[in-house]
Amino acid sequence: MVVALGANLPGPYGPPEATLDAALTRLAALGLDITARSRWWRTAPVPVSDQPWFVNGVVAVNTALDPQAVLALLHQVEREFGRVRSARNEPRVVDLDLVCHGRMVISTDTMTVPHPRLTERAFVLLPLQDILPGWRHPVTGTPLSALIAALPADQTADPITPPGWSPSRSLAERECSD
């Protein structure tokens, strides 16, 4: 399972990067086993606007919870961190999205997996490449490299690589590529 994280406003733990680190700690405390983590990426808002730039990343997660329970847990953490949903694409203190769950496809009134806009988002695809470079879209089979090549030119993203960062891909590849 892959979860995307993003923020462009200070939150209860400080600037976006610190808030996202705290969100990862909270998710782990709630029982999600984070098996791989991308670098943080500094990304332009999508759609382009004058709001602050984002910090984004993705993590591979191992859990016995079903996707609906994971989504509920992600929304719980967003609320705990002060996220209020009032308008689409608004600035936010934290955004947690369930991106994919192996090759599972879900389409209900409350959730869509894989995430319906992940193929249009550099802020998801570039971090995903950090931990799952061989990933293919579960519905179309399109390789991640082709999805990245098709991104619009206005989606600016730069990696923020912490000292000593190194992805742990082996377990994540097994969990999300089958």
C-alpha positions as CSV (number, residue, x, y, z in Angstrom):
1,M,0.0,0.0,0.0
2,V,1.3,3.5,-0.8
3,V,0.3,6.7,1.0
4,A,1.1,10.1,-0.3
5,L,1.8,13.0,2.1
6,G,1.8,16.7,1.5
7,A,1.7,20.1,3.3
8,N,2.2,23.7,2.4
9,L,1.2,25.5,5.6
10,P,2.8,25.4,9.0
11,G,1.1,22.9,11.3
12,P,1.1,22.0,15.0
13,Y,4.7,20.6,14.7
14,G,6.2,23.5,12.7
15,P,6.9,24.0,9.0
16,P,5.5,21.5,6.5
17,E,8.5,19.1,6.6
18,A,8.4,18.8,10.4
19,T,4.6,18.3,10.2
20,L,5.0,15.5,7.7
21,D,7.7,13.8,9.8
22,A,5.2,14.0,12.8
23,A,2.4,12.6,10.7
24,L,4.6,9.6,9.8
25,T,5.3,9.1,13.5
26,R,1.6,9.3,14.3
27,L,0.7,6.8,11.5
28,A,3.3,4.4,12.8
29,A,1.9,4.8,16.4
30,L,-1.6,3.9,15.0
31,G,-0.2,0.6,13.6
32,L,0.8,1.3,10.1
33,D,4.2,-0.3,9.4
34,I,6.1,2.1,7.2
35,T,8.4,-0.1,5.1
36,A,9.9,2.5,2.7
37,R,10.0,6.3,2.5
38,S,10.7,8.6,-0.3
39,R,12.7,11.8,0.0
40,W,10.6,14.9,0.6
41,W,10.1,16.9,-2.5
42,R,9.5,20.7,-2.8
43,T,6.7,21.0,-5.4
44,A,4.7,23.8,-7.0
45,P,0.9,23.9,-6.3
46,V,-1.3,22.0,-8.7
47,P,-3.1,23.8,-10.3
48,V,-0.5,26.6,-10.5
49,S,-1.5,29.3,-8.0
50,D,0.1,31.9,-5.7
51,Q,-0.3,29.7,-2.6
52,P,2.9,28.5,-0.9
53,W,4.8,25.6,-2.4
54,F,4.3,22.1,-1.0
55,V,6.5,19.5,0.6
56,N,5.4,16.1,-0.6
57,G,6.5,12.5,-0.3
58,V,5.2,8.9,-0.3
59,V,5.6,5.9,1.9
60,A,5.0,2.2,1.4
61,V,2.9,0.8,4.2
62,N,2.3,-2.7,5.5
63,T,-1.0,-3.3,7.4
64,A,-3.7,-5.8,8.0
65,L,-6.3,-3.0,7.7
66,D,-8.4,-2.9,4.7
67,P,-8.2,0.1,2.4
68,Q,-11.4,1.7,3.8
69,A,-10.0,1.5,7.3
70,V,-6.7,2.9,6.2
71,L,-8.4,5.8,4.5
72,A,-10.4,6.5,7.7
73,L,-7.2,6.4,9.7
74,L,-5.5,8.9,7.3
75,H,-8.5,11.3,7.6
76,Q,-8.3,10.9,11.4
77,V,-4.7,12.0,11.4
78,E,-5.5,14.9,9.1
79,R,-8.1,16.1,11.6
80,E,-5.8,15.7,14.5
81,F,-3.2,17.8,12.8
82,G,-5.8,20.6,12.1
83,R,-6.8,19.9,8.5
84,V,-10.2,21.4,7.6
85,R,-11.6,20.5,4.2
86,S,-13.4,23.5,2.8
87,A,-12.3,23.8,-0.9
88,R,-10.5,21.6,-3.4
89,N,-6.8,22.4,-4.0
90,E,-6.6,24.8,-1.0
91,P,-3.5,25.3,1.1
92,R,-3.3,22.7,3.9
93,V,-1.4,21.8,7.0
94,V,-1.4,18.1,6.0
95,D,-2.8,16.0,3.2
96,L,-2.7,12.2,3.4
97,D,-3.9,10.1,0.4
98,L,-4.2,6.4,-0.2
99,V,-2.5,6.1,-3.6
100,C,-2.6,2.4,-4.4
101,H,-2.9,-1.0,-2.7
102,G,-1.0,-3.5,-4.9
103,R,-3.0,-4.2,-8.0
104,M,-6.3,-3.6,-6.2
105,V,-8.9,-1.5,-7.9
106,I,-11.7,0.1,-5.8
107,S,-14.4,2.5,-7.0
108,T,-17.1,3.4,-4.5
109,D,-18.8,6.6,-3.5
110,T,-16.3,7.2,-0.8
111,M,-13.0,6.0,-2.3
112,T,-11.1,5.3,-5.5
113,V,-8.0,3.2,-5.6
114,P,-5.7,3.7,-7.3
115,H,-6.0,7.4,-6.6
116,P,-7.8,8.9,-9.7
117,R,-5.4,11.8,-10.2
118,L,-2.1,10.2,-9.4
119,T,-1.0,10.0,-13.0
120,E,-1.3,13.8,-13.3
121,R,0.8,14.6,-10.3
122,A,4.6,15.0,-10.2
123,F,4.3,15.4,-6.5
124,V,3.2,11.7,-6.3
125,L,5.0,10.1,-9.2
126,L,8.5,11.5,-8.5
127,P,8.5,10.5,-4.9
128,L,7.0,7.1,-5.9
129,Q,10.0,6.6,-8.2
130,D,12.3,6.9,-5.1
131,I,10.8,3.8,-3.5
132,L,9.1,1.9,-6.4
133,P,10.9,2.6,-9.7
134,G,9.5,-0.4,-11.4
135,W,5.9,0.4,-10.4
136,R,3.1,0.1,-13.1
137,H,-0.3,1.6,-12.9
138,P,-2.7,-1.2,-11.7
139,V,-5.4,-0.3,-14.3
140,T,-3.5,0.6,-17.4
141,G,-0.2,-1.2,-16.8
142,T,1.7,2.0,-17.8
143,P,5.2,2.0,-16.3
144,L,6.0,4.8,-13.8
145,S,8.8,6.1,-16.1
146,A,6.2,6.7,-18.9
147,L,3.8,8.4,-16.5
148,I,6.6,10.7,-15.4
149,A,7.6,11.5,-19.0
150,A,4.0,12.5,-19.8
151,L,3.7,15.0,-16.9
152,P,3.0,18.6,-17.8
153,A,6.0,20.9,-17.9
154,D,4.5,23.3,-15.4
155,Q,4.8,20.8,-12.6
156,T,8.0,21.8,-10.8
157,A,9.5,19.4,-8.2
158,D,12.9,19.4,-6.6
159,P,14.1,16.7,-4.1
160,I,14.9,17.6,-0.6
161,T,17.4,14.9,0.3
162,P,18.2,14.6,4.0
163,P,21.7,13.5,5.0
164,G,22.1,9.8,4.9
165,W,18.8,9.2,3.1
166,S,18.5,5.9,1.3
167,P,15.3,4.1,0.1
168,S,14.6,0.6,1.3
169,R,13.0,-0.8,-1.9
170,S,13.0,-4.5,-1.6
171,L,10.0,-5.0,0.8
172,A,8.1,-2.1,-0.8
173,E,8.6,-3.6,-4.3
174,R,7.2,-6.9,-3.2
175,E,4.2,-5.3,-1.5
176,C,3.1,-3.0,-4.2
177,S,4.2,-4.7,-7.4
178,D,2.4,-8.0,-7.1
